[in-house]
């Protein structure tokens, strides 16, 4: 099979007939073998009944229904597990992504040998309250991830080589950072393609202001797990040693200063009267706690069943 189109959706009953018809037309015009995987993330507007109806008229449509709303990341992860195509295309169900982009995305994966090609909505039809925070997050993600050639990490329209979606896990709200997850998994050939951003035709956006807070927390989590997930002691141990040494040096300085004053019959004040004493005390305690945290995290990591789960590209 050439292409799997994975579409997570939540209360998108109005757009589904037009979207699936459009995808099928593009596939037939380019003579692709394909499937459309629709993941209903707990819709309450009758979207699942619409998927059943569309399936009767199009055998290439597959549907997966959640009992309740789990979020876009969960829907994508399940969709990736179900996808069978050599190239996997993801897009949103609100018709803001154009299926006409699929042939070029497919070509870049198959001919230019990209692992992942992410869409870039250079011209957006969103209010400033959404576009400005998005630019800030994208800039921060580029800096932290080292993927400097992407302008829009959160674009729903992406193309993947099959091996990518079968070797990554998307959870929480990590769908915003799939290129980062792919890079940490060893898929480093990541490209970008300018795509059309269409005005929303039906319904309303499902994301509120909380996504900006969650996005920041998820970015920090994915950066830490990706870099120190298999060696947490390198992070906590380093921070703990630095903090402990800082406190120890301050304590030695306080003791040396008191001994010097005693030897030269100078005025001496008690160490507890010196503010640096409390800074040293906190630094030593914090350093010890960080080191112990790293030690415990290392034990947990070594006991994890996926501790030796490494991505093998090829064996000859």
N, C-alpha and C positions, 0 to 999 in steps of 0.2 A: 504494500500500500504506500502511495506517495505521501499523502498529507493527512494528518489528523488536526482538525480545528477544534480547540478546547474553549468552550464558552461558559464561564461561571455567570450565574444570573440570580437576581433576587427581585421578585415582583416586576417582571418585564414582559407581561403577557401581550401588550400591544405591539412590541417591536419584534417578537419572535418570528411571525410568519414572513415579514419582509426580510429579516436578517437571514433566515435559512434559505429562502428563495434566492437571495442575492449571492450567497456563498455557493449554492448549487450551480447557479448560472456561470459564475466565474470558473468553477471546477470543470464543468462540461465544455466550456469554450476552450480551455487549455488541455483538455483530455487527461486530467489528473484522476487517479484512483484516490478515493478519499472517504473520510467519515467525519461527521459533526457530532462532537460529544458535548451535550448540554448538561450542566450540573446545576440543578435547582437547589439553591441554598436556603431551603425552608420558606419558600414563597407562600403568601397567603391570598394572592389575587387570582388564582386559577392558572398560574403558569404551567404547573405540571399537567393539568388536563390539556392545555394547548400543546405541550410536548407530545403527549400521547396521540393527539389528533394529527400533528405534523408527521409523526413516525409512520402512521398508516399510509400517508401519501409519499413518503420518501424513506426507503429502506436504509439509506446511508446515515440517518439520524439515530443517535443513541442517547438515552436519557439516564441520569442518575439523580435520585431525589434524597435529600437529607431530611431527617425528621424535624429538625429545627435549624435555625440560622446559626451557622458556625463561623462564617466569615469567608472572605475571598481566598485567603491563603489555603484554608482547608479544602475549598472547592477546587482550586488549582491542583493541589497535591493529589486528590482523588482522580481528577481528570488526567493528570500525568500518568498515574498508574494504569488507567484504562486505555490510554492512547496506544495505537498500533502502527501509526504511520512513521515513515523514515524521517519526515520533518514534521514537527509539531508547531502549529500556529495558535497563539492565544489572542483573544480579542474580547472586548466588553460587549454586552448584549444590548446596549442602549443606542446603537447605530451611530455613535460618535467615531467609531473605527470603520474604515472602508474596506470591505473584502476585495476591492480592486487592487489593493496593495499585495495580496497574497502571491501572485506569480513572481514578482520581483524579489520578495522575501525568500521564496523557495529557491530561486535561481542563485541567490547569494549564499545560501547554505550549501547547495549541491555543487555549484560550480566554483565559487570563491572559497569554499571549504571553511566557512565560519562555524564556530560552535554555537554562537548565539548572535542574532541581529535584533537590536532593540529599536523600536520606532521613536522618532523625535517629532513631537507636534510643535514645530517651529512657530506656527501661527495658531494660537489657541482662541477658543470661543468661551473663555471663562472670565469671571470677575477678577479684579485685582486682589481681592481678599483670598483668592485661591492661587493665582499665578505668582505673586510675590513670595509667599512662604514656600511654594514649590521650587522656585529658583534658589532660595537659600538652602533648602534641604539638598537639592541636587549638587550645589557647590560643596557643601559639607561632605556629601557622600563621595564625590570625586576625590576630595583631598584625603579622606580616611581610607578609601578602598584602593586608590592608585589607578582606578579606571578613568583616565583623563579624557577619553574620546567620547564619552556619553554625556549628553545634555539633559536627558529625561529618563531617569531610572524607573519611574513609576508608570510609564506609558503601558497601557494594557495590550497593545499590539506588538507582539514579539514573535520571532521564529527561533526554533531550537533544533539542533541535531538530536535525534532520538536518544543517543547515549546520555545527553545532558539531563533530560527530564527523568531518566531512569536511575540516575545516580545522585540526585539532590532531593532534599526534603524541605518542603515549604510549610511553616507552621506559624502560629501567632498571627502577626500581621506582616510577615516577612516578604509578602508578594512585592512590596515596594523595592526590595533589594535582591531580587533573583539574580541579576548580573553579578552581584557581589558573592552570593552563595555559589554560583557557578564557578567564579574565579577561585574561590577557596577550595573547590572540589577538583581543581586542576584544568578547567576548561577556560583557557586564557585568550583564545582567538574570538574576541567580542567586537562586533561592529555596530554601526548605527545607520539608520535610513530615515530620511525626512518623510513623514506621512501626513496625510490630510486629517485634520481634526474637524469633524462635522458638528454643527450645532445640535444639541439634544432635541430630538423630535418628540419623544414621549416621556412621560413620568418626570421624576426629579432625582437629583443625586442622592445616594444612600450614605454618603460620608459627611460627618459633622466636624466640629472644631477639635474633637478629641483625637482625630487622626494625626494632628500635628504633634501632640504630646506622645502618642503611641509610636509615631514614626521616629522620634528622637530616641526613645528608649530602645526600640528595636534596632536602630542603627548602632547604638552602643553595645547591645547584646551580640549582634552578629559580628562586630569588629572583635570583641573580646573572645567569643567562642571560636571564631575562625583562626585567630592568631595564637590563642593559649589553650584551646579546648583539650588538646592532648598533653599539654605540659603546663598546668596551672601554677606549679611551684615556681616557674620562671618569672611569673608576674608577682604573685603574692610574696614569694621568698625574697625577690629583689627589693620590693617596696619595704618589706619587714626589716631586712638587713640595713637598708639605708636609714630607716627611721630609728632603729636600735642604735646604730653607730652615731647618729646625730645626738641622741639623748646621752649616750655614753661620753662623747667628746665634751658636751656641755657640762656634765657632771664632773668630769676630770678637771675641767677649767675652774669650776667653782671650788673644788677641793684644793687645787693648786693655789688659787688666789688666797684662800684662807690660811694655808700653811705659810705662804710667803709673808702675809701680814703678821702672823704670829712670830715668825723668825725675825722680822725687822721691827717688832714692837709697834706696829701700826694698828689703828682702830680696826677691830674685827666685828663683822656682823654675822649673825646666824645664817646658815644656808637657806633656812626656811623663810628668811626675810628677803631673799633674792628672787625676783620673778622668774629668772632663768631656771631656778630649781624646779618649778612646776612644769615649765616647758620640757625640761629634761625628763621628768617623771612621766609625763604624758607620752613623749616620744618613745621611751623605753617600753612602756606598757603596750602602746599601739604597735610597735615593731614586733613584740612578742606575739601579739594576737594575729597580726598579718602572717607571720611565719607559720604559726600553728594552723591558720586557715589554709595556707598553701599546702601544708603537710596533709591535712585532712582531704583537701580537694584532690591531691595526688593519689591518695588511697582510693577515693571514689572513682577517679578516672581509670585507675589500673584494674578496678573491679568491674567496670562497665563492659557489657557484652560486645560493644562496637569499638573497643579500644584499639583493635588491629584491623579495623575496616578501612583499608586503603583502596584508592581507585586505581585499578590496573587497566591500562589502555590496550595492551596487546601482549600476547605470549607466542613465541615461535619456538 
